[in-house]
């Protein structure tokens, strides 16, 4: 019974992290701002860090089954 929530959390974290990294990469490739009103470097760094952390949490949750 405890593996159900771990699978759900892992998939949600992995999808969010992967989606955020893909979105950030697409915005940077098109030279569009990642966040309005913020430096391009700072917003790309924060979004990339958040995406990486979320993806790592997803992997961690899925390996703890």
N, C-alpha and C positions, 0 to 999 in steps of 0.2 A: 504494500500500500504506500510505502514511502517513496517508491521510485516514480510514481506518477507526477507529483509536484516537481521533483528534480528534473524530469524530462521536460515538463512544461517550461520551467524557469530557464533551463539550458537552451531550449529552442528559441524562446523569446529573446534572451540576451544575445544569442548568436545571430538571429535575424536582425535585431536592432543594430548591433555592432557592425555587421557586414553591410547593411543598408547605409549606415552613416558613413562608413569608409568609402563606399562606392559613390555616394552623393557628393562627399567632399572632393574626391578625386575628379569627378565630372565637373564640378564647379570650378576647380582650379585649372583643369585642362581647357575649359572655355574662357578662362580669365574673367570669370564672374565673381562677385563677392560671396564669401561663405556666410558672413553675417553683416548686415547693414550697419554702418556707423562704427565699425571696428577695423583695425589694421588687418590687411589680408593675411599677413604672416601669423599674427596672434590668433585670429579666428581659425585659420587652417590648423595651427598647432593644437588648439584646444579641442576642436572637433575630431582631429585625428587621435588625440590622446583618449578622448571619451569613447570613440569607436573601438580602439584597441583594448581598453579596459573592459568594455561590454563584451567584446568577442572573447577575451580571456576568461571572463566570468562564465560565459556560456560553455566554453570548453571545460572549465573546472566543474561546473554542475553536471555535465554529461559524463565526465570521467569518474564521478563519485557514485555511480550507480552500483 
